[in-house]
Amino acid sequence: MQMSLTEDVYEWITRESLTEPGNCILIGLSGGADSVCLALVLKELQARMDLKLLAVHVHHGIRGADADADADFAGEFGRAHGIPVIIRRCDAPGYAKEHGMSLEEAARELRYGILEEEAEKAGADAIAVAHHQDDNAETILLNLFRGSGLKGLAGIPLRRGRIIRPLLCVGRRDIEVYLQENGESYCTDRTNEDVNFARNRIRCQILPKACEANAQAKEHIVKAGRIIGEADAYLRSQAEAVWDTAASEKYGEVNLLLSAFCRLEPILQKYVVMLALEKLSSARRDIGAVHMEAVLALADKQVGREIHLPCKIKASREYGCIRISRGLKSESAGEWEFIQDIFPYDPSEKIPENRYTKWFDYDKIVGTVSVRNRRAGDYIGILPKGSKKTVKAFMTDEKIPRRIRDEILLVADGSHILWIVGYRISEDCKVSEHTKTILQIQAIKKQ
């Protein structure tokens, strides 16, 4: 006997340990079929799994009256089904223009930032989003056509940080049947049919043709993705095992030691380069296979040859090694200039008690340090044991006037705020007895 969609999802959640009894789950609710299905299934399972539910709808400021209608629908849906719904608005077009990214990328970054911010405020244990099996197959093909490495070909991860995907075990058709059987309405985004977008071409044209050739094409693509994911994890572990032999790290740079590095299998060389780039920047989306190939090519170049990569990373051919380093040049922001320096920590040295010179534990910083104003999803560590607070909440608690909050400069490592300039630094990157390397940042007012 075929199980219901709800039972399929229940078994999937249980088998993959996506939640625990008593968890608070924040649902990303767009109002589309997928997110409506996700919310309804979790509502069905709420008592059985002892879950607390709430939902967030993000209005991206893109689709005019259609987006307004989606927000209204989300609010009404929540009231009808006893799920508290928070409606948040943002300006994706303005954000895209300001940061030089596509509208789709801007909307995604803002959406996930808002979901993280609301999850932090609500004390949510997980953020459930509605990607399903068809989305996974589309992503694998899209990454294949873009020339992705194995990680991209593994597809959509089941979990990433606080994000979980309970519907990855079911397909789009299963969702449509479930909603039809339950008499549930949902919103339709007309842009999903616009084949000018690469993902939509795959969804509307390529995958249907693949399913004509083999009715289980989508399932086979997803299964291949799982196998590729296992291969990716294995190769990563092998690269980590040879890391100490093939590379050395110090003060914001990695040296690939060519005497050992060149003896590795070519696939392991790529993974060692990938690990090196990851250690210098958390912005994996900006670093692709073409950049890794460019680094590998330096092994055959003359000494002194260098290339520049995304995230202010530079790779150069040196005697006996390829040096990969993260830029630490000064950064200007309005009336201020920020100067960065890296040096070994000497415990006998006193940490500066200067409002505009701060020391950080360099090894606790995972990405590229930048200076900017606040964004949705920004947070700062406020207690040594890992408690975090959104920057918005911090500014409210400190009674910082609203009129100046958007003007205050932040030293950021992604969404993690290292320093709210003029106020405090994050507990998560403070110098301790375990610190080996210092990142010093000075904020100097221009004359």
Sine and cosine of phi, psi and omega as CSV:
sin_phi,cos_phi,sin_psi,cos_psi,sin_omega,cos_omega
0.00,0.00,0.75,-0.66,-0.03,-1.00
-0.96,0.28,0.73,-0.68,0.01,-1.00
-0.97,0.24,0.40,-0.92,0.07,-1.00
-0.96,0.29,0.30,-0.95,0.04,-1.00
-0.86,0.52,-0.65,0.76,0.00,-1.00
-0.87,0.49,-0.67,0.74,0.01,-1.00
-0.92,0.38,-0.62,0.78,0.07,-1.00
-0.85,0.53,-0.72,0.69,-0.03,-1.00
-0.92,0.38,-0.63,0.77,0.03,-1.00
-0.87,0.50,-0.73,0.68,0.00,-1.00
-0.89,0.45,-0.64,0.77,0.01,-1.00
-0.89,0.45,-0.75,0.67,0.00,-1.00
-0.87,0.49,-0.68,0.73,-0.04,-1.00
-0.93,0.37,-0.73,0.68,-0.04,-1.00
-0.89,0.46,-0.63,0.77,-0.05,-1.00
-1.00,-0.03,0.04,1.00,0.03,-1.00
0.80,0.60,0.75,0.66,-0.03,-1.00
-0.97,0.25,-0.47,0.88,0.03,-1.00
-0.66,-0.75,0.20,-0.98,0.10,-0.99
-0.77,-0.64,0.41,-0.91,0.04,-1.00
-0.82,0.57,0.69,-0.73,0.00,-1.00
1.00,0.00,-0.08,1.00,-0.02,-1.00
-0.93,0.38,0.53,-0.85,0.17,-0.99
-0.99,-0.16,0.84,-0.54,-0.05,-1.00
-0.92,-0.39,0.83,-0.55,0.11,-0.99
-1.00,-0.09,0.80,-0.59,-0.05,-1.00
-0.98,-0.20,0.78,-0.63,0.15,-0.99
-0.98,0.21,0.94,-0.34,-0.14,-0.99
-0.92,-0.40,0.99,-0.13,0.04,-1.00
-0.98,0.20,-0.46,0.89,-0.12,-0.99
0.98,-0.21,-0.17,0.99,0.06,-1.00
-0.96,0.27,0.13,-0.99,-0.07,-1.00
-0.83,0.56,-0.69,0.72,-0.10,-0.99
-0.90,0.43,-0.74,0.67,-0.05,-1.00
-0.96,0.30,-0.53,0.85,0.08,-1.00
-0.90,0.43,-0.70,0.72,0.05,-1.00
-0.87,0.50,-0.73,0.69,0.00,-1.00
-0.84,0.54,-0.74,0.67,-0.02,-1.00
-0.89,0.46,-0.67,0.74,-0.02,-1.00
-0.92,0.40,-0.67,0.75,0.00,-1.00
-0.91,0.42,-0.70,0.71,0.02,-1.00
-0.91,0.42,-0.56,0.83,0.07,-1.00
-0.90,0.43,-0.66,0.75,0.06,-1.00
-0.87,0.50,-0.60,0.80,-0.08,-1.00
-1.00,-0.02,-0.04,1.00,-0.15,-0.99
-0.83,0.55,-0.80,0.60,-0.04,-1.00
-0.93,0.37,-0.67,0.74,-0.04,-1.00
-0.88,0.47,-0.59,0.81,-0.06,-1.00
-0.97,-0.25,0.06,1.00,0.02,-1.00
0.82,0.58,0.87,0.49,-0.04,-1.00
-0.93,-0.36,0.53,-0.85,0.20,-0.98
-0.97,-0.25,0.76,-0.65,-0.09,-1.00
-0.87,-0.49,0.61,-0.79,0.25,-0.97
-0.51,-0.86,0.28,-0.96,-0.05,-1.00
-0.71,-0.70,0.43,-0.90,0.06,-1.00
-0.78,-0.62,0.76,-0.64,0.11,-0.99
-0.94,-0.35,0.77,-0.64,0.00,-1.00
-0.95,-0.31,0.87,-0.50,0.10,-1.00
-1.00,-0.05,0.93,-0.37,-0.14,-0.99
-0.99,0.11,-0.07,1.00,-0.03,-1.00
0.95,0.32,0.54,0.84,-0.11,-0.99
-0.93,-0.37,-0.72,0.69,-0.27,-0.96
-0.96,-0.28,0.41,0.91,0.12,-0.99
0.82,0.57,-0.78,-0.62,-0.07,-1.00
-0.88,0.47,-0.55,0.84,0.02,-1.00
-0.89,0.47,-0.68,0.73,0.01,-1.00
-0.92,0.39,-0.60,0.80,0.06,-1.00
-0.88,0.48,-0.67,0.74,0.01,-1.00
-0.90,0.43,-0.62,0.78,0.04,-1.00
-0.88,0.47,-0.68,0.74,0.00,-1.00
-0.90,0.44,-0.67,0.74,0.04,-1.00
-0.88,0.47,-0.68,0.73,0.01,-1.00
-0.87,0.49,-0.71,0.71,-0.03,-1.00
-0.86,0.51,-0.69,0.73,0.02,-1.00
-0.89,0.45,-0.70,0.72,0.00,-1.00
-0.92,0.40,-0.63,0.78,0.03,-1.00
-0.87,0.50,-0.73,0.69,0.00,-1.00
-0.87,0.49,-0.68,0.73,0.01,-1.00
-0.90,0.43,-0.63,0.78,-0.03,-1.00
-0.93,0.38,-0.50,0.87,-0.11,-0.99
-0.92,-0.39,0.16,0.99,0.07,-1.00
0.93,0.36,0.55,0.83,0.06,-1.00
-0.89,-0.45,0.89,-0.45,0.05,-1.00
-0.87,0.50,0.75,-0.66,-0.02,-1.00
-0.85,-0.53,0.78,-0.62,0.07,-1.00
-0.98,-0.22,0.79,-0.62,0.04,-1.00
-0.98,-0.21,0.84,-0.54,0.03,-1.00
-0.87,-0.50,0.62,-0.79,0.02,-1.00
-0.90,-0.43,0.55,-0.83,0.07,-1.00
-0.54,-0.84,0.18,-0.98,-0.04,-1.00
-0.92,-0.39,0.99,0.14,-0.02,-1.00
-0.89,0.45,-0.67,0.74,0.03,-1.00
-0.86,0.50,-0.68,0.73,0.01,-1.00
-0.91,0.41,-0.63,0.77,0.00,-1.00
-0.92,0.40,-0.65,0.76,0.02,-1.00
-0.88,0.47,-0.69,0.72,0.00,-1.00
-0.91,0.42,-0.68,0.73,-0.04,-1.00
-0.91,0.42,-0.59,0.81,-0.12,-0.99
-0.96,-0.30,0.13,0.99,0.08,-1.00
0.88,0.47,0.69,0.73,0.01,-1.00
-0.78,-0.63,0.19,-0.98,0.02,-1.00
-0.94,0.34,0.35,-0.94,0.02,-1.00
-0.88,0.48,-0.63,0.77,0.00,-1.00
-0.89,0.45,-0.71,0.71,0.02,-1.00
-0.90,0.44,-0.67,0.74,-0.01,-1.00
-0.89,0.46,-0.72,0.70,0.00,-1.00
-0.88,0.48,-0.67,0.74,0.00,-1.00
-0.90,0.44,-0.73,0.68,-0.03,-1.00
-0.89,0.46,-0.70,0.72,0.02,-1.00
-0.91,0.42,-0.68,0.74,-0.04,-1.00
-0.88,0.48,-0.76,0.65,-0.02,-1.00
-0.93,0.37,-0.54,0.84,0.08,-1.00
-0.88,0.47,-0.69,0.72,0.01,-1.00
-0.92,0.40,-0.68,0.74,0.03,-1.00
-0.87,0.50,-0.68,0.73,0.03,-1.00
-0.90,0.43,-0.66,0.75,-0.01,-1.00
-0.89,0.45,-0.72,0.69,0.00,-1.00
-0.93,0.36,-0.56,0.83,0.06,-1.00
-0.90,0.43,-0.66,0.75,0.03,-1.00
-0.89,0.46,-0.71,0.71,-0.02,-1.00
-0.90,0.43,-0.62,0.79,-0.06,-1.00
-1.00,0.07,-0.16,0.99,-0.09,-1.00
0.94,0.35,0.52,0.85,-0.03,-1.00
-0.94,0.33,0.62,-0.79,0.03,-1.00
-0.99,0.11,-0.44,0.90,-0.04,-1.00
-0.47,-0.88,0.41,-0.91,0.10,-1.00
-0.91,-0.42,0.91,-0.42,-0.03,-1.00
-1.00,-0.07,0.83,-0.56,0.07,-1.00
-0.87,-0.48,0.33,-0.94,-0.32,-0.95
-0.98,-0.19,0.45,0.89,0.07,-1.00
-0.89,0.46,0.64,-0.77,-0.03,-1.00
-0.81,-0.59,-0.11,-0.99,-0.12,-0.99
-0.87,0.49,-0.65,0.76,0.01,-1.00
-0.90,0.43,-0.67,0.75,0.06,-1.00
-0.84,0.54,-0.65,0.76,-0.03,-1.00
-0.90,0.43,-0.71,0.70,0.03,-1.00
-0.88,0.47,-0.67,0.74,0.03,-1.00
-0.88,0.48,-0.68,0.74,-0.02,-1.00
-0.90,0.44,-0.67,0.74,0.01,-1.00
-0.88,0.47,-0.72,0.70,0.02,-1.00
-0.91,0.41,-0.67,0.74,0.01,-1.00
-0.86,0.51,-0.70,0.71,0.02,-1.00
-0.93,0.38,-0.58,0.82,0.06,-1.00
-0.88,0.48,-0.73,0.68,-0.03,-1.00
-0.93,0.38,-0.42,0.91,0.02,-1.00
-1.00,0.06,-0.05,1.00,0.02,-1.00
0.99,0.14,0.53,0.85,-0.04,-1.00
-0.93,0.36,0.34,-0.94,0.15,-0.99
-0.99,0.14,-0.17,-0.99,-0.08,-1.00
-0.89,0.46,-0.58,0.81,-0.03,-1.00
-0.87,0.50,-0.69,0.73,0.03,-1.00
-0.93,0.38,-0.56,0.83,-0.02,-1.00
-0.97,0.25,-0.18,0.98,0.07,-1.00
-0.97,0.26,-0.27,0.96,0.06,-1.00
1.00,0.00,-0.36,-0.93,-0.08,-1.00
-0.98,0.17,0.80,-0.60,0.00,-1.00
-0.94,0.34,0.58,-0.82,0.03,-1.00
-0.89,0.46,-0.61,0.80,0.05,-1.00
-0.60,-0.80,0.51,-0.86,0.09,-1.00
-0.52,-0.86,0.96,-0.27,-0.09,-1.00
0.89,0.46,-0.84,-0.54,-0.01,-1.00
-1.00,0.05,-0.16,0.99,-0.04,-1.00
-0.98,0.20,0.76,-0.65,0.11,-0.99
-0.80,-0.59,0.41,-0.91,-0.06,-1.00
-0.76,-0.65,0.99,0.11,-0.08,-1.00
-0.93,0.36,-0.28,0.96,-0.07,-1.00
-0.99,-0.14,0.13,0.99,-0.02,-1.00
-0.90,0.43,-0.23,0.97,-0.02,-1.00
-1.00,0.03,-0.09,1.00,-0.05,-1.00
-0.82,-0.58,0.35,-0.94,-0.03,-1.00
-0.98,-0.18,0.15,-0.99,-0.01,-1.00
-0.87,0.49,-0.67,0.75,-0.02,-1.00
-0.90,0.44,-0.63,0.78,0.05,-1.00
-0.86,0.51,-0.65,0.76,-0.01,-1.00
-0.91,0.41,-0.70,0.71,-0.01,-1.00
-0.89,0.46,-0.67,0.74,0.02,-1.00
-0.90,0.43,-0.68,0.73,0.01,-1.00
-0.85,0.52,-0.72,0.69,-0.03,-1.00
-0.92,0.39,-0.63,0.78,0.01,-1.00
-0.90,0.43,-0.71,0.71,-0.01,-1.00
-0.90,0.44,-0.50,0.87,-0.02,-1.00
-1.00,-0.09,0.05,1.00,0.05,-1.00
0.89,0.45,0.54,0.84,-0.06,-1.00
-0.99,-0.14,0.70,-0.72,0.08,-1.00
-1.00,-0.06,0.23,-0.97,0.01,-1.00
-0.36,-0.93,0.20,-0.98,-0.01,-1.00
-1.00,0.02,0.48,-0.88,0.06,-1.00
-0.87,-0.50,0.82,-0.58,0.03,-1.00
-1.00,-0.04,0.94,-0.35,-0.07,-1.00
-0.90,0.44,-0.39,0.92,-0.01,-1.00
-0.93,0.37,-0.29,0.96,0.02,-1.00
-0.92,0.39,-0.27,0.96,0.01,-1.00
-0.99,-0.15,-0.01,1.00,-0.05,-1.00
-0.98,0.18,0.96,-0.27,-0.09,-1.00
-0.98,0.20,0.13,0.99,0.17,-0.99
-0.95,0.31,-0.30,0.95,0.06,-1.00
-1.00,-0.05,0.70,-0.71,-0.10,-1.00
-0.85,0.53,-0.71,0.70,-0.03,-1.00
-0.88,0.47,-0.63,0.77,0.00,-1.00
-0.92,0.40,-0.57,0.82,0.06,-1.00
-0.89,0.46,-0.65,0.76,0.03,-1.00
-0.90,0.43,-0.70,0.71,-0.05,-1.00
-0.91,0.41,-0.71,0.70,-0.16,-0.99
-1.00,-0.01,-0.40,0.92,-0.12,-0.99
-0.86,-0.51,-0.75,0.66,-0.15,-0.99
-0.98,0.19,-0.76,0.65,-0.02,-1.00
-0.89,0.46,-0.65,0.76,0.06,-1.00
-0.86,0.51,-0.62,0.78,0.05,-1.00
-0.91,0.42,-0.64,0.77,0.03,-1.00
-0.89,0.46,-0.62,0.78,-0.01,-1.00
-0.95,0.30,-0.39,0.92,0.12,-0.99
-0.93,0.37,-0.59,0.81,0.02,-1.00
-0.96,0.26,-0.58,0.82,0.01,-1.00
-0.47,-0.88,0.89,-0.46,-0.10,-0.99
-0.87,0.50,-0.40,0.92,-0.02,-1.00
-0.97,-0.24,0.42,0.91,-0.06,-1.00
-0.83,0.56,-0.71,0.71,-0.03,-1.00
-0.88,0.47,-0.70,0.71,0.01,-1.00
-0.88,0.47,-0.64,0.77,-0.01,-1.00
-0.93,0.36,-0.61,0.79,0.04,-1.00
-0.89,0.46,-0.71,0.71,-0.01,-1.00
-0.91,0.41,-0.65,0.76,0.03,-1.00
-0.89,0.46,-0.68,0.73,0.06,-1.00
-0.87,0.50,-0.63,0.78,0.04,-1.00
-0.86,0.50,-0.65,0.76,0.03,-1.00
-0.89,0.45,-0.68,0.74,0.01,-1.00
-0.90,0.43,-0.68,0.73,0.03,-1.00
-0.88,0.47,-0.63,0.78,0.04,-1.00
-0.87,0.49,-0.64,0.77,0.04,-1.00
-0.91,0.41,-0.65,0.76,0.04,-1.00
-0.90,0.43,-0.66,0.75,0.03,-1.00
-0.87,0.48,-0.70,0.71,0.00,-1.00
-0.90,0.44,-0.63,0.77,0.01,-1.00
-0.91,0.42,-0.73,0.68,-0.02,-1.00
-0.90,0.43,-0.59,0.81,0.06,-1.00
-0.89,0.46,-0.68,0.73,0.00,-1.00
-0.90,0.43,-0.59,0.81,0.04,-1.00
-0.92,0.38,-0.63,0.78,0.05,-1.00
-0.90,0.43,-0.64,0.77,0.04,-1.00
-0.91,0.42,-0.55,0.83,-0.02,-1.00
-0.93,0.38,-0.53,0.85,-0.02,-1.00
-0.99,-0.15,0.04,1.00,-0.11,-0.99
-0.82,0.57,-0.76,0.65,-0.08,-1.00
-0.91,0.42,-0.38,0.92,0.04,-1.00
-1.00,0.07,-0.62,0.79,-0.13,-0.99
-1.00,-0.08,-0.21,0.98,-0.09,-1.00
-0.53,-0.85,0.34,-0.94,0.11,-0.99
-0.67,-0.74,0.53,-0.85,-0.02,-1.00
-0.87,-0.50,0.60,-0.80,0.18,-0.98
-0.23,-0.97,0.72,-0.70,0.20,-0.98
0.68,0.73,0.86,0.52,0.12,-0.99
0.98,0.19,0.33,0.95,0.06,-1.00
-0.54,-0.84,0.40,-0.92,0.10,-1.00
-0.83,-0.56,0.73,-0.68,0.09,-1.00
-0.95,-0.31,0.84,-0.54,0.11,-0.99
-1.00,0.04,0.91,-0.42,-0.11,-0.99
-0.99,0.13,0.96,-0.27,-0.22,-0.98
-0.89,0.45,-0.49,0.87,-0.01,-1.00
-0.87,0.50,-0.61,0.80,0.03,-1.00
-1.00,-0.10,-0.62,0.78,-0.07,-1.00
-0.87,0.50,-0.68,0.73,-0.07,-1.00
-0.95,0.32,-0.23,0.97,0.04,-1.00
-1.00,0.07,-0.17,0.99,0.01,-1.00
-0.96,0.28,0.42,-0.91,0.14,-0.99
-0.87,0.50,0.58,-0.82,-0.04,-1.00
-0.78,0.62,-0.63,0.78,-0.02,-1.00
-0.92,0.40,-0.59,0.81,0.03,-1.00
-0.95,0.32,-0.56,0.83,0.09,-1.00
-0.84,0.54,-0.70,0.72,0.00,-1.00
-0.88,0.47,-0.65,0.76,-0.02,-1.00
-0.95,0.32,-0.55,0.84,0.08,-1.00
-0.91,0.41,-0.67,0.74,0.07,-1.00
-0.88,0.47,-0.67,0.74,0.01,-1.00
-0.88,0.48,-0.68,0.73,0.04,-1.00
-0.88,0.48,-0.65,0.76,0.00,-1.00
-0.88,0.48,-0.71,0.70,-0.01,-1.00
-0.92,0.39,-0.58,0.81,0.03,-1.00
-0.92,0.40,-0.59,0.81,0.01,-1.00
-0.91,0.40,-0.42,0.91,-0.05,-1.00
-0.99,-0.15,-0.23,0.97,0.00,-1.00
-0.37,-0.93,0.66,-0.75,0.06,-1.00
-1.00,0.02,-0.08,1.00,-0.10,-1.00
-0.99,0.10,0.93,0.37,-0.06,-1.00
-0.87,0.49,-0.51,0.86,-0.05,-1.00
-0.90,0.45,-0.42,0.91,-0.06,-1.00
-1.00,0.01,-0.20,0.98,-0.07,-1.00
-0.92,-0.40,0.87,-0.49,-0.08,-1.00
-0.87,-0.50,-0.11,-0.99,-0.04,-1.00
-0.87,0.50,-0.58,0.82,-0.02,-1.00
-0.89,0.46,-0.56,0.83,0.01,-1.00
-0.96,0.29,-0.62,0.78,0.04,-1.00
-0.91,0.42,-0.65,0.76,0.03,-1.00
-0.89,0.45,-0.61,0.80,0.01,-1.00
-0.91,0.42,-0.62,0.78,0.05,-1.00
-0.92,0.40,-0.71,0.71,0.00,-1.00
-0.86,0.51,-0.60,0.80,-0.03,-1.00
-0.90,0.43,-0.38,0.93,-0.01,-1.00
-0.90,0.43,-0.39,0.92,-0.01,-1.00
-0.86,0.51,-0.49,0.87,-0.03,-1.00
-0.99,-0.17,0.11,0.99,-0.01,-1.00
-1.00,-0.08,0.23,-0.97,0.03,-1.00
-0.97,0.24,0.42,-0.91,0.03,-1.00
-0.85,0.52,0.70,-0.72,-0.01,-1.00
0.97,-0.23,-0.28,0.96,0.03,-1.00
-0.94,0.34,0.68,-0.73,0.00,-1.00
-0.63,-0.78,0.39,-0.92,0.05,-1.00
-0.73,-0.69,0.43,-0.90,0.03,-1.00
-0.92,-0.40,0.74,-0.67,-0.07,-1.00
-0.91,-0.41,0.18,-0.98,0.07,-1.00
-0.86,0.51,0.25,-0.97,0.06,-1.00
0.90,0.43,0.49,0.87,0.06,-1.00
0.88,0.48,0.51,0.86,0.04,-1.00
-0.99,-0.11,0.67,-0.74,0.03,-1.00
-0.83,-0.56,0.66,-0.75,0.09,-1.00
-0.85,-0.52,0.70,-0.72,-0.04,-1.00
-0.66,-0.75,0.52,-0.85,0.06,-1.00
-1.00,0.06,0.87,-0.49,0.02,-1.00
-0.89,-0.47,0.08,-1.00,0.06,-1.00
-0.91,0.42,0.91,-0.42,0.07,-1.00
0.98,0.20,0.03,1.00,-0.04,-1.00
-0.37,-0.93,0.24,-0.97,0.25,-0.97
-0.95,-0.32,0.86,-0.51,-0.02,-1.00
-0.99,-0.13,0.81,-0.59,0.04,-1.00
-0.89,-0.45,0.84,-0.54,-0.09,-1.00
-0.70,-0.72,0.41,-0.91,0.03,-1.00
-0.98,-0.20,0.78,-0.62,-0.05,-1.00
-0.88,0.47,0.67,-0.74,0.04,-1.00
-0.82,-0.58,0.59,0.81,0.00,-1.00
-0.96,0.29,0.32,-0.95,-0.02,-1.00
-0.93,0.36,0.46,-0.89,-0.03,-1.00
-0.82,-0.58,0.69,-0.73,0.00,-1.00
-0.98,-0.21,0.59,-0.81,0.07,-1.00
-0.53,-0.85,0.98,-0.18,0.00,-1.00
0.88,0.47,-0.85,-0.53,-0.04,-1.00
-1.00,0.09,0.03,1.00,-0.12,-0.99
-0.89,-0.45,0.50,-0.87,0.15,-0.99
-0.83,-0.55,0.69,-0.72,-0.04,-1.00
-0.92,-0.40,0.86,-0.51,-0.05,-1.00
-0.93,-0.36,0.80,-0.60,-0.03,-1.00
-0.95,-0.32,0.55,-0.83,0.04,-1.00
-0.54,-0.84,0.53,-0.85,0.01,-1.00
-0.82,-0.57,0.70,-0.71,0.04,-1.00
-0.38,-0.92,0.34,-0.94,0.01,-1.00
-0.90,0.44,0.53,-0.85,0.00,-1.00
-1.00,0.10,0.80,-0.61,0.11,-0.99
-0.94,-0.34,0.95,-0.32,-0.06,-1.00
-0.85,0.53,-0.35,0.94,0.00,-1.00
-0.97,0.24,-0.28,0.96,0.02,-1.00
-0.99,0.17,0.65,-0.76,0.00,-1.00
-0.99,0.11,0.70,-0.71,0.05,-1.00
-0.92,0.39,0.76,-0.65,-0.05,-1.00
-0.85,0.52,0.73,-0.68,0.09,-1.00
-0.99,-0.16,0.90,0.44,-0.09,-1.00
-0.83,-0.56,0.76,-0.65,-0.07,-1.00
-0.88,0.47,-0.44,0.90,-0.10,-1.00
-0.86,-0.51,0.30,0.96,0.18,-0.98
-0.75,-0.66,0.87,-0.48,-0.07,-1.00
-0.79,-0.62,0.57,-0.82,0.08,-1.00
-0.96,-0.28,0.62,-0.78,0.03,-1.00
-0.75,-0.67,0.47,-0.88,0.12,-0.99
-0.97,0.25,0.96,-0.28,-0.14,-0.99
-0.87,0.50,-0.59,0.81,-0.08,-1.00
-0.95,0.30,-0.20,0.98,0.04,-1.00
-1.00,-0.02,-0.04,1.00,0.01,-1.00
-1.00,-0.09,0.84,-0.55,-0.15,-0.99
-0.99,-0.15,-0.37,0.93,-0.09,-1.00
-0.85,-0.53,-0.45,-0.89,0.01,-1.00
-1.00,-0.09,0.81,-0.59,-0.02,-1.00
-0.96,0.28,0.73,-0.68,0.03,-1.00
-0.69,-0.72,0.32,-0.95,0.06,-1.00
-0.90,-0.43,0.80,-0.60,-0.07,-1.00
-0.34,-0.94,-0.05,-1.00,0.13,-0.99
-0.99,-0.10,0.10,-0.99,-0.13,-0.99
-0.93,0.36,0.45,-0.89,0.06,-1.00
-0.69,-0.72,0.31,-0.95,0.10,-1.00
-0.86,0.51,0.69,-0.73,0.03,-1.00
1.00,-0.05,-0.13,0.99,0.04,-1.00
-0.90,0.43,0.63,-0.78,0.05,-1.00
-0.60,-0.80,0.28,-0.96,0.02,-1.00
-0.67,-0.74,0.62,-0.78,0.07,-1.00
-0.96,0.27,0.77,-0.64,-0.07,-1.00
-0.90,-0.44,-0.23,0.97,0.03,-1.00
-0.72,-0.69,0.55,-0.83,-0.04,-1.00
-0.85,0.53,-0.44,0.90,-0.06,-1.00
-1.00,0.08,0.16,0.99,0.12,-0.99
0.97,-0.26,0.04,1.00,0.04,-1.00
-0.92,0.39,0.69,-0.73,-0.06,-1.00
-0.86,-0.50,0.36,-0.93,0.04,-1.00
-0.63,-0.78,0.64,-0.76,0.07,-1.00
-0.91,0.41,0.49,-0.87,0.03,-1.00
-0.88,0.48,-0.60,0.80,0.04,-1.00
-0.86,0.51,-0.72,0.69,0.00,-1.00
-0.91,0.41,-0.64,0.77,0.03,-1.00
-0.86,0.50,-0.73,0.69,-0.03,-1.00
-0.91,0.42,-0.57,0.82,0.05,-1.00
-0.92,0.39,-0.73,0.69,-0.02,-1.00
-0.89,0.45,-0.57,0.83,0.00,-1.00
-0.99,0.12,0.01,1.00,0.01,-1.00
0.83,0.55,0.62,0.78,0.08,-1.00
-0.96,0.28,0.80,-0.60,-0.05,-1.00
-0.82,0.58,0.69,-0.73,-0.02,-1.00
-0.83,0.56,-0.58,0.81,-0.11,-0.99
-0.91,0.41,-0.33,0.94,-0.03,-1.00
-0.94,-0.35,-0.05,1.00,-0.10,-1.00
-0.88,0.47,-0.62,0.78,-0.01,-1.00
-0.98,0.22,-0.14,0.99,-0.02,-1.00
-0.99,-0.13,-0.30,0.95,-0.04,-1.00
-0.92,0.38,0.72,-0.69,-0.02,-1.00
-1.00,0.10,0.62,-0.78,0.00,-1.00
-0.84,-0.55,0.70,-0.72,0.17,-0.98
-1.00,-0.08,0.89,-0.46,-0.22,-0.98
-0.86,-0.51,0.55,-0.84,0.19,-0.98
-0.86,-0.51,1.00,0.07,-0.18,-0.98
0.92,0.38,-0.78,-0.62,0.04,-1.00
-1.00,0.05,-0.18,0.98,0.03,-1.00
-0.99,0.15,0.89,-0.46,-0.01,-1.00
-1.00,0.02,0.91,-0.42,-0.01,-1.00
-0.97,0.25,-0.58,0.82,-0.12,-0.99
-0.47,-0.89,0.87,-0.50,0.21,-0.98
-1.00,0.02,0.98,-0.18,-0.23,-0.97
-0.85,0.53,0.79,-0.61,-0.03,-1.00
1.00,-0.02,-0.10,0.99,-0.05,-1.00
-0.83,-0.55,-0.96,0.27,-0.04,-1.00
-0.38,-0.92,0.27,-0.96,0.11,-0.99
-0.96,-0.28,0.27,-0.96,-0.02,-1.00
-0.96,0.27,0.66,-0.75,0.08,-1.00
-0.91,0.42,-0.42,0.91,-0.09,-1.00
-0.94,0.35,-0.26,0.97,-0.04,-1.00
-0.77,-0.64,0.37,0.93,0.03,-1.00
-0.95,0.32,0.44,-0.90,0.05,-1.00
-0.94,0.34,0.68,-0.73,0.03,-1.00
-0.70,-0.72,-0.04,-1.00,0.02,-1.00
-0.92,0.39,-0.26,0.97,0.01,-1.00
-1.00,-0.04,-0.09,1.00,-0.06,-1.00
-0.91,0.41,0.68,-0.73,0.05,-1.00
-0.93,-0.36,-0.56,0.83,-0.09,-1.00
-0.74,-0.68,0.67,-0.74,-0.02,-1.00
-0.97,-0.24,0.71,-0.70,0.28,-0.96
-0.97,-0.26,0.90,-0.43,0.05,-1.00
-0.98,-0.19,0.75,-0.66,0.06,-1.00
-0.83,-0.56,0.82,-0.57,0.06,-1.00
-0.94,-0.35,0.76,-0.65,0.12,-0.99
-0.98,-0.19,0.90,-0.44,-0.07,-1.00
-0.87,-0.48,0.80,-0.60,0.01,-1.00
-0.97,0.22,0.76,-0.65,-0.02,-1.00
-0.94,0.35,0.56,-0.83,0.02,-1.00
-0.98,0.22,0.00,0.00,0.00,0.00
